[in-house]
């Protein structure tokens, strides 16, 4: 029975040892998996020990039949003790390994206790979670890089492209397959290639990250502005092994900034023009009063010296100087939009004929002047004087551009625009427009000069020969009339100005008035004249009195109210701008008491007081300073009702 028990235990330990050794051997861990090997050694030692017991017991039975084996002999006890010591040593080695390993993580582990198994699973879960997080983070980064709106490009130190994201494809138009392994100069013009070479030199020299902007070329050939941030890529030893480039398309931002700059410039210019307009208006008000005084006293002296030709000649020069000063003042007010214009239906054919008649006498024999009217009457709603001013200014500029002679053509016709025309200042919507053309065969202009000709005070004429207001005045008139102007010029060929104006409604009748003969008499009607300039008030009184009117004068609004209440009047003739009370305010107070009283305003600068803009409101009678005696008498007669009873 003793023998059988030891054999069974030996076989069991041997089986356990085999079950450990075989899979460890198959896993190739016989020498690396020390813990498994130590475990197998324990079971091997136990199997050998029980085998030794079985052999020794068999020998005892064979020698002493019927004798129960007992390990009491000297050989038995010492052999068993030595073997048990070896087994104990293996056990100590095994448990020292267990303590040192803590938990067995290697594949093919044979024995893990429940606590160790739990720790192993927790460690495995942590490793798996960390790996998943890293993979997710890497995938997120890859998605961000690929889908970034910015171009993210990798370069080798010599400038070869080795990385290319979707943003780069969208900005530059090349796919990754088209640019990888190609030099970055494929994206640049000559200047851009120089920038790239400088950037790579700085990177190789060890310079850190920096930013710059440059122009690059898309695959389709379109230039774009790109802002770059470049960063060196280094290895563990600090050697530059590549360059990371982030590029952002700033073309739209630059265009927006340029538009903002242009808007700001226009705003600044508008403010300057407003300040200049206020200054010009203030000067013009007083200056036109002075011109009116000079002009009318000159006319008085002309009338009284008919028998003195030498005096008449001198006075003619004075009158010419007054007319030049008046024209200059009107130009100032026109381009600053400070004057009061009176809109009428104007036939452009008639305007061309009138200007042609004026220029034909004065423009010079070396100039051929041609008028080409439209085939049928062509009417626009504008100020007749301003239409004349446009044609005269352009024609005189054309004459000055042809010192050796040439041809000027004044033409009117109809043009249809599609709304996409270039160089229209300001742009016009599609439609049909009346068109005035003034062409010359002069010297022409460069593109740089043509771009500046409408700037106030810009002139190519010698100092003292031009004010630089002529074309600025033309532009101001055209823009205020809801029109546009276009200029084409070629050096050595000539220049053509095209002015586009809205065509007037056909229901309107042309209202250009041509006066002839002496003005009608006033027949004793009473005019209340309100003028704060005493000298001009005297002139107006003299003119009206000589024209048959009875005149009462007032120097301000308060005095005018007292005079009206005391004496009444048949017509109120008042300056627009006066201290303390303006002409329109005075008229409003008087019209409350006498709604049917005709009112005639006079001014050289109305400052928008006679309308919501500088265009006169309908129904307002207005005469512009400086005026002649005949102009004043005609305007007073036209304003005053003809059925007034007077004595």
C-alpha positions as CSV (number, residue, x, y, z in Angstrom):
1,X,0.0,0.0,0.0
2,X,2.9,2.4,0.9
3,X,4.5,1.6,-2.5
4,X,1.3,2.2,-4.4
5,X,0.7,5.5,-2.8
6,X,4.2,6.8,-3.6
7,X,3.9,5.7,-7.2
8,X,0.5,7.5,-7.6
9,X,1.9,10.7,-6.1
10,X,5.0,10.5,-8.3
11,X,2.9,10.0,-11.4
12,X,0.7,13.0,-10.4
13,X,3.7,15.3,-9.9
14,X,5.2,14.1,-13.1
15,X,2.0,14.9,-15.0
16,X,1.8,18.3,-13.5
17,X,5.5,18.9,-14.3
18,X,4.9,17.8,-17.9
19,X,1.8,20.0,-18.2
20,X,4.0,23.0,-17.2
21,X,7.1,22.2,-19.3
22,X,5.4,21.3,-22.6
23,X,3.5,24.6,-23.2
24,X,6.5,26.6,-21.9
25,X,8.8,24.8,-24.2
26,X,6.4,25.3,-27.1
27,X,6.2,29.1,-26.3
28,X,10.0,29.2,-26.4
29,X,10.2,30.4,-22.8
30,X,12.2,27.6,-21.2
31,X,15.0,30.1,-20.3
32,X,13.1,33.3,-20.2
33,X,10.1,32.3,-18.1
34,X,12.0,31.5,-14.9
35,X,8.9,31.4,-12.7
36,X,7.4,28.6,-14.8
37,X,10.7,26.8,-14.9
38,X,11.0,27.0,-11.1
39,X,7.4,25.7,-10.7
40,X,8.2,22.7,-12.9
41,X,11.4,22.0,-10.9
42,X,9.3,21.9,-7.7
43,X,7.0,19.3,-9.2
44,X,10.0,17.4,-10.7
45,X,11.7,17.3,-7.3
46,X,8.5,16.1,-5.6
47,X,8.1,13.4,-8.3
48,X,11.7,12.2,-7.9
49,X,11.4,12.2,-4.1
50,X,8.3,10.0,-4.2
51,X,9.9,7.8,-6.8
52,X,12.9,7.4,-4.6
53,X,10.6,6.3,-1.7
54,X,8.8,3.9,-3.9
55,X,12.1,2.3,-5.1
56,X,13.5,2.1,-1.6
57,X,10.3,0.5,-0.3
58,X,10.3,-2.1,-3.1
59,X,13.9,-3.1,-2.3
60,X,13.0,-3.5,1.4
61,X,10.1,-5.8,0.6
62,X,12.2,-7.8,-1.7
63,X,14.9,-8.3,0.9
64,X,12.6,-8.8,3.9
65,X,9.3,-10.3,2.7
66,X,6.4,-9.3,4.8
67,X,8.4,-6.5,6.4
68,X,6.7,-3.1,6.3
69,X,9.1,-0.6,4.8
70,X,10.2,2.1,7.1
71,X,12.6,4.9,6.3
72,X,14.6,4.2,9.3
73,X,17.8,3.1,7.8
74,X,20.8,5.3,7.6
75,X,20.9,5.3,3.8
76,X,17.3,6.0,3.5
77,X,17.1,8.9,5.9
78,X,20.2,10.7,4.6
79,X,19.2,10.4,1.0
80,X,15.7,11.5,1.7
81,X,16.9,14.5,3.8
82,X,19.3,15.7,1.1
83,X,16.6,15.4,-1.6
84,X,14.1,17.3,0.6
85,X,16.7,20.0,1.2
86,X,17.1,20.4,-2.6
87,X,13.3,20.5,-3.0
88,X,13.1,23.2,-0.3
89,X,15.8,25.2,-2.1
90,X,13.9,25.1,-5.3
91,X,10.7,26.2,-3.4
92,X,12.6,29.1,-1.9
93,X,13.9,30.0,-5.3
94,X,10.3,29.8,-6.7
95,X,8.8,32.1,-4.0
96,X,11.7,34.6,-4.3
97,X,10.8,34.8,-8.0
98,X,7.2,35.3,-7.2
99,X,8.0,38.1,-4.9
100,X,10.3,39.7,-7.3
101,X,8.0,39.5,-10.3
102,X,4.9,40.8,-8.4
103,X,2.7,40.0,-11.2
104,X,3.4,37.9,-14.3
105,X,2.7,39.8,-17.5
106,X,4.6,37.6,-20.1
107,X,2.6,35.6,-22.6
108,X,2.6,31.9,-21.7
109,X,2.6,32.4,-17.9
110,X,1.6,29.2,-16.2
111,X,0.5,30.2,-12.8
112,X,-1.0,33.5,-11.7
113,X,-2.8,33.7,-8.3
114,X,-6.2,35.4,-8.2
115,X,-4.8,38.6,-6.8
116,X,-2.0,38.6,-9.4
117,X,-4.6,37.8,-12.1
118,X,-6.7,40.8,-11.1
119,X,-3.6,43.1,-11.1
120,X,-2.6,41.7,-14.5
121,X,-6.1,42.4,-16.0
122,X,-6.1,45.9,-14.5
123,X,-2.7,46.6,-16.0
124,X,-3.8,45.2,-19.3
125,X,-6.9,47.3,-19.2
126,X,-4.9,50.4,-18.4
127,X,-2.4,49.6,-21.2
128,X,-5.3,49.0,-23.6
129,X,-7.1,52.3,-22.6
130,X,-3.8,54.3,-23.0
131,X,-3.2,52.7,-26.4
132,X,-6.8,53.5,-27.5
133,X,-6.5,57.1,-26.2
134,X,-3.2,57.6,-28.0
135,X,-4.7,56.1,-31.2
136,X,-7.8,58.3,-30.9
137,X,-5.6,61.4,-30.2
138,X,-3.5,60.6,-33.2
139,X,-6.5,60.1,-35.4
140,X,-8.0,63.4,-34.2
141,X,-4.7,65.2,-34.9
142,X,-4.6,63.7,-38.3
143,X,-8.2,64.7,-39.0
144,X,-7.5,68.3,-37.8
145,X,-4.4,68.6,-39.9
146,X,-6.1,67.1,-43.0
147,X,-9.2,69.2,-42.7
148,X,-7.6,72.4,-41.6
149,X,-8.4,75.5,-43.7
150,X,-4.8,76.4,-43.6
151,X,-2.1,74.7,-45.7
152,X,0.2,72.5,-43.6
153,X,3.2,71.5,-45.6
154,X,6.3,69.6,-44.7
155,X,9.7,70.4,-46.4
156,X,13.1,68.7,-46.3
157,X,16.0,71.1,-45.5
158,X,16.6,71.5,-49.2
159,X,13.0,72.6,-49.9
160,X,11.5,69.3,-51.2
161,X,7.8,68.8,-50.3
162,X,7.3,65.7,-48.2
163,X,3.9,66.4,-46.5
164,X,0.7,68.1,-48.0
165,X,-2.7,68.4,-46.3
166,X,-6.1,69.0,-47.7
167,X,-5.9,72.7,-46.8
168,X,-2.8,73.0,-49.0
169,X,-4.7,71.3,-51.8
170,X,-7.6,73.8,-51.5
171,X,-5.4,76.8,-51.3
172,X,-2.9,76.0,-54.1
173,X,-5.0,73.6,-56.3
174,X,-2.5,70.8,-56.3
175,X,-3.2,67.3,-55.0
176,X,-0.7,65.6,-52.7
177,X,0.3,63.2,-55.5
178,X,1.1,66.2,-57.8
179,X,3.5,67.9,-55.4
180,X,5.1,65.3,-53.1
181,X,8.8,64.9,-53.8
182,X,8.8,68.2,-55.9
183,X,10.6,71.4,-55.0
184,X,8.5,74.1,-53.2
185,X,9.4,76.5,-56.0
186,X,6.6,74.9,-58.0
187,X,4.3,77.2,-56.0
188,X,6.3,80.4,-56.4
189,X,7.2,83.0,-59.0
190,X,10.7,84.5,-59.1
191,X,10.2,86.7,-56.1
192,X,8.5,83.9,-54.1
193,X,11.3,81.5,-54.9
194,X,13.8,84.0,-53.5
195,X,11.7,84.2,-50.3
196,X,11.7,80.4,-50.0
197,X,15.5,80.2,-50.5
198,X,16.0,82.8,-47.8
199,X,13.6,81.0,-45.4
200,X,15.4,77.6,-45.9
201,X,18.8,79.3,-45.3
202,X,17.6,80.7,-42.1
203,X,16.1,77.4,-41.0
204,X,19.3,75.5,-41.7
205,X,21.3,78.2,-39.8
206,X,19.3,77.3,-36.7
207,X,16.8,80.2,-36.6
208,X,13.6,79.5,-34.7
209,X,10.0,79.9,-35.9
210,X,9.1,83.1,-37.8
211,X,6.4,84.4,-40.0
212,X,6.3,86.3,-43.4
213,X,3.9,87.0,-46.2
214,X,4.4,86.4,-49.9
215,X,2.8,86.0,-53.3
216,X,2.4,82.4,-54.6
217,X,0.9,80.9,-57.8
218,X,-2.0,78.4,-57.8
219,X,-2.1,75.5,-60.2
220,X,-4.5,77.5,-62.4
221,X,-2.0,80.4,-62.6
222,X,-3.9,82.7,-60.4
223,X,-1.7,84.6,-57.9
224,X,-2.6,84.5,-54.2
225,X,-1.3,86.3,-51.1
226,X,-0.3,83.8,-48.4
227,X,0.8,84.4,-44.8
228,X,3.4,81.8,-43.7
229,X,4.6,80.5,-40.3
230,X,7.6,78.3,-40.6
231,X,9.1,76.2,-37.8
232,X,12.2,74.0,-37.9
233,X,11.8,70.2,-37.3
234,X,14.9,68.8,-35.4
235,X,16.0,65.4,-34.3
236,X,17.1,64.4,-30.8
237,X,20.5,66.0,-31.4
238,X,19.1,69.3,-32.5
239,X,19.9,68.9,-36.2
240,X,17.4,70.4,-38.5
241,X,15.8,67.5,-40.5
242,X,12.9,69.4,-42.0
243,X,10.7,72.5,-42.0
244,X,7.0,72.7,-41.0
245,X,5.1,75.4,-43.0
246,X,1.6,76.7,-42.2
247,X,0.2,78.9,-44.9
248,X,-3.0,80.9,-44.8
249,X,-4.7,82.5,-47.8
250,X,-4.9,86.2,-47.0
251,X,-5.9,87.4,-50.5
252,X,-9.5,88.1,-49.4
253,X,-8.4,89.8,-46.2
254,X,-6.0,92.0,-48.1
255,X,-8.7,92.9,-50.6
256,X,-11.0,93.7,-47.7
257,X,-8.3,95.8,-46.1
258,X,-7.7,97.6,-49.4
259,X,-11.4,98.2,-49.8
260,X,-11.6,99.5,-46.2
261,X,-8.6,101.7,-47.0
262,X,-10.3,103.0,-50.1
263,X,-13.5,103.7,-48.1
264,X,-11.5,105.5,-45.4
265,X,-9.7,107.5,-48.1
266,X,-13.0,108.5,-49.6
267,X,-14.4,109.3,-46.2
268,X,-11.4,111.4,-45.4
269,X,-11.6,113.1,-48.8
270,X,-15.3,113.7,-48.3
271,X,-14.5,115.3,-44.9
272,X,-11.8,117.4,-46.6
273,X,-14.2,118.4,-49.3
274,X,-16.9,119.2,-46.7
275,X,-14.4,121.5,-44.9
276,X,-13.3,123.0,-48.1
277,X,-16.9,123.4,-49.2
278,X,-17.7,125.2,-46.0
279,X,-14.7,127.5,-46.5
280,X,-15.5,128.0,-50.2
281,X,-19.1,128.7,-49.3
282,X,-18.3,131.3,-46.7
283,X,-15.8,133.0,-49.1
284,X,-18.2,132.7,-52.0
285,X,-21.0,134.4,-50.2
286,X,-19.0,137.5,-49.5
287,X,-17.0,137.3,-52.7
288,X,-20.1,137.1,-54.9
289,X,-21.5,140.1,-53.1
290,X,-18.3,142.0,-53.9
291,X,-18.4,140.7,-57.5
292,X,-22.1,141.8,-57.8
293,X,-21.1,145.3,-56.6
294,X,-18.1,145.5,-59.0
295,X,-20.0,144.1,-62.0
296,X,-23.1,146.4,-61.6
297,X,-21.1,149.6,-60.9
298,X,-19.1,148.7,-63.9
299,X,-22.3,148.4,-65.9
300,X,-23.5,151.7,-64.5
301,X,-20.3,153.4,-65.7
302,X,-20.4,151.7,-69.1
303,X,-24.0,153.1,-69.6
304,X,-22.8,156.6,-68.6
305,X,-19.6,156.6,-70.8
306,X,-20.9,155.6,-74.2
307,X,-19.1,158.6,-75.6
308,X,-15.7,157.6,-74.1
309,X,-14.3,154.6,-76.1
310,X,-11.1,154.5,-74.2
311,X,-13.0,154.3,-70.9
312,X,-15.4,151.7,-72.4
313,X,-12.3,149.6,-73.4
314,X,-10.9,149.7,-69.9
315,X,-14.3,148.9,-68.4
316,X,-14.6,145.9,-70.8
317,X,-11.4,144.5,-69.2
318,X,-12.9,145.0,-65.8
319,X,-16.1,143.2,-66.9
320,X,-14.1,140.3,-68.3
321,X,-12.2,140.0,-65.0
322,X,-15.5,139.9,-63.1
323,X,-16.8,137.2,-65.4
324,X,-13.6,135.1,-64.8
325,X,-13.8,135.6,-61.1
326,X,-17.5,134.6,-61.2
327,X,-16.7,131.5,-63.2
328,X,-14.0,130.5,-60.7
329,X,-16.3,130.9,-57.8
330,X,-19.0,128.8,-59.4
331,X,-16.4,126.1,-60.1
332,X,-15.4,126.1,-56.5
333,X,-19.0,125.8,-55.4
334,X,-19.9,123.2,-58.0
335,X,-17.1,120.8,-57.1
336,X,-17.8,121.2,-53.4
337,X,-21.6,121.0,-54.0
338,X,-22.2,124.2,-52.2
339,X,-24.2,126.1,-54.9
340,X,-27.9,126.0,-55.6
341,X,-28.6,124.5,-59.0
342,X,-31.9,124.9,-60.8
343,X,-33.0,121.8,-62.7
344,X,-34.6,122.2,-66.1
345,X,-35.2,120.0,-69.1
346,X,-32.2,120.6,-71.4
347,X,-31.9,119.6,-75.0
348,X,-28.4,118.5,-75.4
349,X,-28.4,119.3,-79.1
350,X,-29.3,122.9,-78.3
351,X,-26.6,123.0,-75.5
352,X,-24.0,121.8,-78.0
353,X,-25.1,124.4,-80.5
354,X,-24.8,127.2,-77.9
355,X,-21.4,126.1,-76.7
356,X,-20.2,125.7,-80.3
357,X,-21.3,129.2,-81.0
358,X,-19.4,130.6,-78.0
359,X,-16.2,128.5,-78.6
360,X,-16.2,129.3,-82.4
361,X,-15.4,132.9,-81.6
362,X,-12.9,132.4,-78.9
363,X,-11.1,129.0,-79.1
364,X,-8.6,130.0,-81.8
365,X,-8.1,129.6,-85.5
366,X,-5.6,126.7,-85.1
367,X,-8.5,124.5,-83.7
368,X,-11.1,122.8,-85.8
369,X,-14.4,122.7,-83.9
370,X,-17.0,120.1,-85.0
371,X,-20.5,119.7,-83.5
372,X,-22.3,116.4,-84.1
373,X,-25.9,116.6,-82.6
374,X,-28.1,113.6,-82.0
375,X,-30.4,112.6,-84.9
376,X,-33.5,113.6,-82.7
377,X,-33.9,115.9,-79.7
378,X,-32.2,114.4,-76.7
379,X,-33.4,115.8,-73.3
380,X,-31.9,115.5,-69.8
381,X,-33.1,117.0,-66.6
382,X,-30.2,119.2,-65.4
383,X,-29.0,122.7,-64.7
384,X,-28.5,124.3,-68.1
385,X,-25.5,126.3,-66.9
386,X,-23.9,123.2,-65.6
387,X,-24.3,121.4,-68.9
388,X,-22.6,124.4,-70.6
389,X,-19.9,124.3,-68.0
390,X,-19.2,120.6,-68.6
391,X,-18.8,121.2,-72.4
392,X,-16.8,124.4,-72.0
393,X,-14.4,122.9,-69.4
394,X,-13.7,119.8,-71.5
395,X,-13.4,121.8,-74.7
396,X,-10.9,124.3,-73.1
397,X,-8.9,121.4,-71.7
398,X,-8.8,119.8,-75.2
399,X,-7.7,123.1,-76.7
400,X,-4.8,123.4,-74.2
401,X,-3.7,119.8,-75.1
402,X,-3.3,120.9,-78.7
403,X,-0.9,123.9,-78.7
404,X,0.0,123.2,-82.3
405,X,-3.6,122.8,-83.4
406,X,-6.0,119.9,-83.9
407,X,-9.7,119.0,-83.9
408,X,-12.3,119.0,-81.1
409,X,-15.6,117.2,-81.6
410,X,-18.7,117.9,-79.5
411,X,-21.2,115.1,-79.9
412,X,-24.5,113.9,-78.5
413,X,-26.1,110.5,-78.9
414,X,-27.9,107.7,-77.1
415,X,-25.9,104.8,-75.5
416,X,-27.1,101.5,-73.9
417,X,-25.0,100.2,-71.0
418,X,-25.1,96.6,-69.6
419,X,-23.8,97.7,-66.2
420,X,-20.4,95.9,-66.5
421,X,-18.5,98.7,-68.2
422,X,-15.0,99.4,-66.8
423,X,-13.7,102.8,-65.7
424,X,-17.1,104.4,-65.2
425,X,-16.9,107.0,-62.5
426,X,-19.1,106.4,-60.7
427,X,-20.5,103.1,-61.9
428,X,-24.0,103.1,-63.6
429,X,-26.6,100.4,-63.6
430,X,-27.6,98.9,-67.0
431,X,-29.9,101.0,-69.1
432,X,-30.2,103.6,-71.8
433,X,-28.6,107.0,-71.3
434,X,-28.0,110.2,-73.1
435,X,-24.3,110.6,-73.9
436,X,-22.1,113.6,-74.5
437,X,-18.7,113.1,-76.1
438,X,-15.9,115.6,-76.2
439,X,-12.9,114.3,-78.3
440,X,-9.6,115.8,-79.3
441,X,-6.6,114.9,-81.3
442,X,-4.2,116.2,-78.7
443,X,-1.2,114.8,-76.8
444,X,-3.1,112.3,-74.8
445,X,-2.4,111.2,-71.3
446,X,-0.6,108.3,-69.5
447,X,-2.6,105.9,-67.5
448,X,-1.2,107.4,-64.3
449,X,-2.3,110.9,-65.3
450,X,-5.7,109.7,-66.4
451,X,-6.3,108.0,-63.0
452,X,-5.9,111.4,-61.2
453,X,-7.5,113.9,-63.5
454,X,-10.7,114.2,-61.4
455,X,-8.8,115.0,-58.2
456,X,-9.3,118.5,-57.0
457,X,-6.4,120.8,-57.7
458,X,-4.6,118.2,-59.7
459,X,-3.3,119.7,-63.0
460,X,-0.6,119.0,-65.6
461,X,-0.5,122.6,-66.7
462,X,2.3,124.9,-65.8
463,X,2.1,126.9,-62.5
464,X,-0.3,129.8,-63.0
465,X,-2.0,128.3,-66.0
466,X,-4.6,126.1,-64.3
467,X,-6.5,125.8,-61.1
468,X,-7.0,122.0,-61.2
469,X,-10.7,122.5,-60.6
470,X,-12.1,122.1,-64.1
471,X,-12.3,118.3,-64.3
472,X,-13.1,118.0,-60.6
473,X,-16.1,120.4,-61.3
474,X,-17.1,118.3,-64.3
475,X,-17.0,115.1,-62.1
476,X,-19.0,116.8,-59.4
477,X,-21.7,117.9,-61.8
478,X,-22.0,114.5,-63.5
479,X,-22.1,112.6,-60.2
480,X,-24.8,114.9,-58.7
481,X,-26.8,114.5,-61.9
482,X,-26.9,110.7,-61.3
483,X,-24.6,110.2,-64.3
484,X,-21.2,108.9,-64.9
485,X,-18.0,109.9,-66.8
486,X,-15.5,107.8,-68.7
487,X,-12.2,108.9,-70.2
488,X,-10.1,107.1,-72.8
489,X,-6.7,108.6,-73.7
490,X,-3.8,107.4,-75.7
491,X,-0.4,109.2,-75.9
492,X,0.1,110.8,-79.3
493,X,-3.5,110.0,-80.4
494,X,-5.8,112.1,-78.2
495,X,-8.5,111.9,-75.5
496,X,-12.2,111.3,-75.4
497,X,-14.5,112.1,-72.5
498,X,-17.9,110.3,-72.4
499,X,-20.5,111.7,-70.1
500,X,-23.6,109.6,-69.5
501,X,-26.8,111.2,-68.1
502,X,-30.3,109.9,-67.4
503,X,-32.7,110.7,-70.2
504,X,-35.5,113.0,-69.1
505,X,-39.1,111.7,-69.2
506,X,-40.8,112.5,-72.5
507,X,-43.7,114.2,-70.7
508,X,-41.4,117.0,-69.7
509,X,-41.1,120.0,-71.9
510,X,-37.8,121.7,-72.6
511,X,-37.6,124.7,-70.4
512,X,-34.4,126.5,-71.5
513,X,-35.5,130.1,-71.6
514,X,-33.9,132.5,-74.1
515,X,-34.5,136.1,-73.2
516,X,-34.2,138.9,-75.6
517,X,-35.0,142.6,-75.5
518,X,-35.3,144.9,-72.6
519,X,-37.0,143.7,-69.4
520,X,-40.6,144.8,-68.8
521,X,-41.2,147.8,-66.5
522,X,-42.3,147.5,-62.9
523,X,-45.1,150.1,-63.1
524,X,-44.7,151.2,-59.5
525,X,-45.0,147.8,-57.8
526,X,-43.3,147.6,-54.4
527,X,-40.4,145.3,-53.8
528,X,-39.1,144.7,-50.2
529,X,-35.3,144.2,-50.6
530,X,-33.6,142.4,-47.7
531,X,-29.8,142.5,-48.0
532,X,-27.2,142.8,-45.2
533,X,-24.5,144.1,-47.6
534,X,-25.3,147.8,-47.8
535,X,-23.4,148.5,-51.0
536,X,-25.2,145.7,-52.8
537,X,-28.5,146.8,-51.4
538,X,-27.9,150.3,-52.9
539,X,-27.2,148.7,-56.3
540,X,-30.3,146.5,-56.2
541,X,-32.4,149.6,-55.2
542,X,-30.9,151.5,-58.1
543,X,-31.6,148.8,-60.6
544,X,-35.2,148.2,-59.5
545,X,-36.0,151.9,-59.3
546,X,-34.6,152.4,-62.8
547,X,-36.8,149.5,-63.9
548,X,-40.0,151.2,-62.6
549,X,-40.4,149.5,-59.2
550,X,-40.9,151.2,-55.8
551,X,-38.3,149.8,-53.4
552,X,-38.1,149.5,-49.6
553,X,-34.9,148.1,-48.1
554,X,-34.0,146.3,-44.9
555,X,-30.6,145.2,-43.6
556,X,-31.8,142.1,-41.6
557,X,-34.8,139.9,-40.9
558,X,-36.1,141.9,-37.9
559,X,-36.1,145.2,-39.8
560,X,-37.7,143.5,-42.8
561,X,-40.6,142.3,-40.6
562,X,-41.2,145.8,-39.2
563,X,-41.1,147.3,-42.7
564,X,-43.5,144.7,-44.1
565,X,-46.0,145.2,-41.2
566,X,-45.8,149.0,-41.7
567,X,-45.9,149.3,-45.5
568,X,-46.5,145.9,-47.1
569,X,-45.1,144.9,-50.5
570,X,-45.8,143.2,-53.8
571,X,-42.7,141.0,-53.8
572,X,-40.1,139.9,-51.2
573,X,-36.5,139.9,-52.6
574,X,-34.3,138.5,-49.9
575,X,-30.7,137.2,-49.5
576,X,-30.6,133.6,-48.3
577,X,-27.8,133.8,-45.8
578,X,-28.0,136.7,-43.3
579,X,-27.0,137.1,-39.6
580,X,-29.6,136.3,-36.9
581,X,-32.3,135.3,-39.4
582,X,-32.0,133.5,-42.7
583,X,-34.0,134.5,-45.8
584,X,-36.1,131.3,-45.8
585,X,-37.0,131.9,-42.1
586,X,-38.0,135.5,-42.8
587,X,-40.1,134.3,-45.8
588,X,-41.8,131.7,-43.7
589,X,-42.9,134.3,-41.1
590,X,-44.2,136.7,-43.7
591,X,-46.0,134.0,-45.6
592,X,-48.0,133.1,-42.5
593,X,-49.6,136.5,-42.8
594,X,-49.5,136.8,-46.6
595,X,-49.5,133.2,-48.1
596,X,-49.9,134.6,-51.7
597,X,-46.9,136.9,-51.5
598,X,-44.3,136.0,-54.2
599,X,-40.7,135.5,-52.8
600,X,-37.5,135.7,-54.8
601,X,-34.3,134.5,-53.2
602,X,-30.8,135.7,-54.1
603,X,-27.5,134.2,-53.1
604,X,-24.1,133.2,-54.3
605,X,-24.1,130.3,-51.8
606,X,-27.3,128.9,-50.4
607,X,-25.7,126.2,-48.2
608,X,-28.7,123.9,-48.8
609,X,-31.2,126.3,-47.2
610,X,-33.5,126.3,-50.3
611,X,-33.9,122.6,-50.6
612,X,-33.4,119.2,-49.0
613,X,-30.1,119.1,-51.0
614,X,-28.3,121.8,-52.9
615,X,-30.9,121.3,-55.7
616,X,-33.7,123.9,-55.5
617,X,-37.0,122.6,-54.3
618,X,-39.8,122.9,-56.9
619,X,-41.6,126.3,-56.8
620,X,-38.7,128.3,-55.4
621,X,-37.7,131.4,-57.3
622,X,-34.0,132.0,-57.1
623,X,-31.4,134.3,-58.8
624,X,-27.7,133.6,-58.4
625,X,-25.2,136.3,-57.4
626,X,-23.5,138.0,-59.0
627,X,-26.2,139.1,-61.5
628,X,-26.6,141.9,-64.0
629,X,-29.3,144.5,-63.9
630,X,-31.2,142.9,-66.8
631,X,-31.0,139.5,-65.1
632,X,-32.5,140.9,-61.9
633,X,-35.3,142.8,-63.7
634,X,-36.2,139.8,-65.8
635,X,-36.3,137.5,-62.8
636,X,-38.4,140.0,-60.7
637,X,-40.9,140.4,-63.5
638,X,-41.1,136.6,-64.0
639,X,-41.6,136.0,-60.2
640,X,-44.3,138.6,-59.6
641,X,-47.9,137.9,-60.6
642,X,-49.1,140.1,-63.4
643,X,-52.6,140.7,-62.0
644,X,-51.5,142.6,-58.9
645,X,-53.3,145.9,-58.4
646,X,-50.9,148.7,-57.7
647,X,-50.9,152.4,-57.6
